[in-house]
Amino acid sequence: MILVGGENLIDFVQTGTPDGAALYQAIPGGSCYNCAIATARQGQDVTYMTPVSEDALGAMLEARLAQDNIALAAQRVSQPTSLAVVSLADGIPSYQFYREGTAERQISISN
């Protein structure tokens, strides 16, 4: 079994501006989160060690892991899911990250 720990978040990526308002698509991600999925797709047994939120976005993250039979080692927690927002201005991306006090930061020896 391979244990993976590290960030899990939702990438909100701007996909357009219908009627002048920015439209975003929610995509489960995070480098270590994606690494866990890639490893499982190579036929390895994988357990993800970082806490995932109990909120709706955390449910999206957990469901994506479950699709590749990845087990969660940590209990889900009440803190919100981390967010990365990718906005476009004249085709140039800008990035904002919202991670303070979030679920992925709730790592402890008891998780």
C-alpha positions in Angstrom: 0.0 0.0 0.0 1.1 3.5 -0.8 0.2 6.4 1.6 -0.2 9.8 0.2 -0.5 13.1 2.1 -0.7 16.7 1.0 -3.1 19.3 -0.3 -6.6 18.7 -1.5 -8.6 21.6 -2.8 -11.1 22.7 -5.4 -9.8 24.6 -8.4 -12.4 27.2 -9.5 -11.3 27.8 -13.1 -12.9 30.6 -15.1 -14.5 29.1 -18.2 -16.1 32.2 -19.7 -18.0 35.4 -19.1 -21.6 35.0 -20.3 -23.5 38.3 -19.9 -20.3 39.9 -18.5 -20.3 37.8 -15.3 -17.4 35.3 -14.8 -18.4 31.7 -14.9 -16.2 29.1 -13.0 -16.0 25.3 -13.1 -15.2 23.4 -9.9 -12.4 20.8 -10.4 -11.1 18.6 -7.6 -7.4 18.9 -7.3 -4.1 19.6 -5.5 -0.7 18.2 -6.4 -0.6 15.4 -3.8 -4.3 14.6 -4.3 -3.7 14.2 -8.1 -0.6 12.1 -7.3 -2.8 9.7 -5.3 -5.2 9.3 -8.2 -2.4 8.8 -10.7 -0.8 6.2 -8.4 -4.0 4.3 -8.0 -4.5 4.3 -11.8 -1.2 2.4 -12.0 -2.8 -0.4 -10.1 -1.4 0.4 -6.7 -3.4 0.3 -3.4 -3.5 3.9 -2.2 -4.6 5.5 1.0 -4.9 9.3 1.3 -3.9 10.6 4.7 -4.8 14.3 4.7 -8.1 15.4 6.2 -11.0 16.2 3.8 -13.8 18.6 4.7 -17.3 17.5 5.5 -18.7 20.2 3.3 -20.2 19.7 -0.2 -16.8 20.4 -1.8 -15.2 17.9 0.4 -17.8 15.4 -0.7 -16.8 16.1 -4.3 -13.1 15.4 -3.3 -14.0 12.2 -1.5 -16.2 10.9 -4.3 -13.4 11.5 -6.8 -11.0 9.4 -4.7 -13.6 6.7 -4.3 -13.8 6.4 -8.1 -10.3 5.0 -8.1 -10.7 3.0 -4.9 -8.6 5.3 -2.7 -9.2 4.9 1.0 -9.3 7.9 3.4 -7.1 7.4 6.4 -8.1 10.6 8.3 -11.5 11.4 9.6 -13.4 14.1 7.6 -13.4 17.4 9.5 -15.8 20.4 9.8 -13.4 23.0 8.5 -14.0 24.2 4.9 -12.4 22.9 1.8 -9.4 24.9 0.4 -10.0 26.8 -2.8 -7.8 27.9 -5.7 -9.4 30.5 -8.0 -8.1 31.0 -11.5 -9.5 34.1 -13.2 -8.7 35.3 -16.7 -8.2 38.9 -17.8 -7.5 39.3 -21.5 -6.4 35.6 -21.6 -3.9 36.1 -18.8 -4.6 34.0 -15.7 -4.4 35.2 -12.1 -4.5 33.0 -9.1 -6.0 33.4 -5.6 -5.6 30.7 -2.9 -7.8 30.3 0.2 -6.3 27.8 2.6 -6.0 29.3 6.1 -8.1 27.3 8.6 -9.2 24.8 6.0 -9.6 21.0 6.3 -6.3 20.1 4.7 -4.5 22.1 7.4 -6.0 20.0 10.2 -3.3 17.4 10.3 -2.6 15.9 13.7 -1.1 12.7 15.1 -4.6 11.5 15.9 -6.0 11.9 12.4 
